[in-house]
Amino acid sequence: MASEDITKLAESLAKTKVGDGQLSFKGQSLKLNTAEDAEEVIKQIEEFDGLETLCLEGNTVGVEAAKVIAKALEKKSELKRCHWSDMFTGRLRSEIPPALISLGEALITAGAQLVELDLSDNAFGPDGVRGFEALLKSSACYTLQELKLNNCGMGIGGGKILAAALKECHRKSSAQGKPLALKVFVAGRNRLENDGATALAEAFGIIGTLEEVHMPQNGINHPGITALAQAFAINPLLKVINLNDNTFTEKGAVAMAGTLKSLRQVEVINFGDCLVRSKGAVAIADAVKEGLHKLKELNLAFGEIQRDAALTVAEALEDKTALEKLDLNGNTLGSEGCDQLREILESFNMGAVLGPLSDDEEEDNEGEENEEEGEENEDEEEEDEEEEEEEEEQQQQLNERGPGEEELLTRTNIIDSQSSTPVPSPPVDVATFLAFPSPEKLLRLGPRCSVLIAQETDTSDVEKVVTTLLRISSVFKDEAPVKTAVHETTDALMRKAFGSATFNSDAFLTSLLIHMGLLKSEDKIKTVPSLYGILMTLNHMVQQDYFPKALVPVLSAFVTKPNRAFESCSFARHMLLQTLHQL
């Protein structure tokens, strides 16, 4: 190293901050390429007794330098906080994983118990996540409370790797008697999209201790938002939810609003630039009105919210005495709507909480109509796919059942084809629904659907009860009308079955487990294609008074046991396990 470089490094190190267990090289723009370059940094680390926090952000660390720094960290068992954001400036992406692997292995070797890991602003992509995957799965992260990965370009692949590592960490730490209790998760600007967000949602649902989630600007649409909403419902300590600049639309907003109703500690909601639209805003307003008494900030800016919906939001804030900031800028209230909004808040003595409305657009009389058209266009492809899947399932069932049901299939298709015309859909009978179940058909059975299905099911035949239950649960959706219909129909059927003195409960559970693919049978029985619906239905059933408590341990044993059938529905499985463990 040239003498002038040594001098420059010495000057930089003179700025090193030391105190309260913290050694900081923050913002010194150190270029640590070789072992020689890192000598002074290593010296500082080795001589620091009781090192708890190491700040390396704002520098650039190469592979060789990382290895020698890692060597120095192998003896620092008291290290708790790694502030390692923006420490690979100018590096090739291929350099980052091996550097992270070296540093992670050192922490594992040292026996460190991390509380905070910050790797933000390091553009390492999915491969970079592999670089600290082993660290996340190790005992060094069993105590992790804050994980910050903002602006790392993880993408969908990286999100899935991260989610799997977090689940593994929770599993292994739980086996040690101290489950991972992550509190803060930050992963904004990572292009996670729906698949990455859904994978992380599964991890969040398992962890259950989150207090802050920051995932802005990730290209997440309503399927991913809905998955996150379901996971947030299992994290009752949530205080901050920041999903700014994703795309909720009405579906995602309604799902998130439903979750907000179950949370009690929320202080900050940032759904700005999320296209919640008017219906979504009204749903969120209802959630705010019913609870959220600790709410300090509510951001619904730039969401295509019309005047009446914005006023509904304002009215919902009447008793929110902790509120400090309301952002409704960039919507379509019009000048009159802005004035009305201010008047409502001032009547609550809350005028000061309202942010600027300088970017508000003039109210569009056709806004609601355009909004509905936008929702329809957005969901058109998804609905087409669902119809195709249903048609394929109908054809498959027809082939299995033989020509005897051809006439029934024809009648069903005629009924379905009429739904696209203004003519009201004719009612569906129980036989039609059970032959080719769908959420629409269940709802079209009318308010007496639960009674009708229970009456027409021979509960003395265990196999018939199992088949009917599986058909009902197969149409389960988190949408309130369908969910309620499934629950009510299940309750009527199973209350009748379990209430019969001749009904064999053990035989019922055995048959159900076989149909679910969780128990082998000598007979060739076709298992259900997806366990999501039946797992969510069982989660409801086991909490009812009609469900025999003697079946709980058996069911719990089979749901706990690893099975590939659970891979696509880990969230539903976790929900059921959590309920079973509480019984």
PyMOL commands that set and color helices and strands:
alter all, ss='L'
color gray80, all
select helices_A, chain A and resi 3-13+39-47+63-73+93-110+125-137+139-141+155-175+193-207+222-232+249-260+277-290+307-315+334-347+351-353+367-401+403-418+430-435+439-444+449-455+462-473+480-498+505-515+532-541+549-560+564-566+570-582
alter helices_A, ss='H'
color red, helices_A
select strands_A, chain A and resi 17-19+22-24+31-32+53-55+60-61+81-83+116-118+146-148+184-186+212-214+240-242+268-270+297-299+325-327
alter strands_A, ss='S'
color yellow, strands_A
deselect
rebuild
show_as cartoon
